[in-house]
Amino acid sequence: MTESGPPEEPSEPSATPGPDGSGPPQAPIEGPARPISPGPPLDAALTGFGPPDGAAPDEPVAPARPGLRTFSLEHRVAPGLYLVGWLACLIGLGLVVVGILSEPSLGQVVLLVVGLAALSVGLIAGAGQQSLQRGARAASPYTGPSPFLLFAAAVPISVLLDVVAAFILTVFGLDFDSPVGIVAGSLATALPFVGLVRLLVVGTGALTVPDLGFAHRGAQIVRDAGAGALWGIVLIFATGVLALALGSLLPVPSGPLPVATTAGERLADLLVAGLIAPLSEEIFFRGFATTAWARTMSRGAAIVRSGLFFAFIHVLTISGAETFGQGLGFAAFAFLGRLPVSLALAAVFLRRGSIYESLALHSTFNAVPLVIVFLS
């Protein structure tokens, strides 16, 4: 073991060999030594993705992945699917716009149908690519598509199914105001929402069927349904008072269903309002959307986002406004009048994780006022 002492200061520069040990000697550089940074690798300098501050240069770092709204094929899990989604959406949206601006004709119908089909394919491809992208992340709390994106994908598919349903009804001499037409139109709207959840959420493993709220069995289902029905009756009175107050300030829009004048139409309205619409909406907005948001944010934030989203989509169903001001009043009435029950549905669902309770609440809230109107 040797003792160390202060370094000896060289009296004069000494010659040192070259970097490879051969060649003419090189004089050392005078002054304090400075560490040389290796700098980012070439691909990091070109793409902007490199090791974060403090990471070793040779330490493997997962490259940042751009979001769905950033058009970039680099670092995508399925770049081809992403590209198809973008191109199909642009083509479909362009055809739909041209079709809307065209004169009524067979060509306009063809443009709208082809445009809606392309838009549907593009949005489904985008949702699928987003699921694959999120699934590639380590320990991600939710790996499925965005509820907003999946809702956008379901809308053009619903319109296409409405067109198909209208054609079939016309062949049999029926229309959407008939009992069969009322049910057919409701199914055309409901099936895409349930089908996309099955295909891109449950099918990809992002959520399971019990995650959607179908975990309870037997007597639990009965208890959940009873509690939900009681909540529905309470909310009928609460929103009734709110509707009276809003009606004194805002114009009141008509309901989404046609006015029933026969027993068959009333039965069809009751089937749609009490079963078909609540079941599909609970699967999509509570079982899927609220669960997905609750995994990525606090429970309160998930309830608020779910409630605002569900109340907003009811604005899209209003019609019959003759002026812009009247339409704005209809929209405000529909949104504010639906907001309390929208928040309650999300809160009730997350409280027990049971879709049976929120479904019973939803069905009661829709069906009881209809029954009262029919009996009166």
ABEGO torsion letter per residue (X at the ends): XBBBBBBBBBABBBBBBBAAGBEBBBBBBBEBBBBBBAEBBAAAAAAGBBBBBGBBAABBBBBBBBBAABBBABGBABAAAAAAAAAAAAAAAAAAAAAAABBBBAAAAAAAAAAAAAAAAAAAAAAAAAAAAAAABBGBABABBBAAAAAAAAAAAAAAAAAAAAAAAAAAGBBAABAAAAAAAAAAAAAAAAAAAAAAAAAAGABBAAAAGAABBEAAAAAAAAAAAAAAAAAAAAAAAAAAAAAAABBBBBBABBBBABAAAAAAAAAAAAAAAAAAAAAAAAAAAAAAAAAABBAAAAAAAAAAAAAAAAAAABBGBABAAAAAAAAAAAAAAAAAAAAAAAAAAAAAGBAAAAAAAAAAAAAAAAAAAAAX
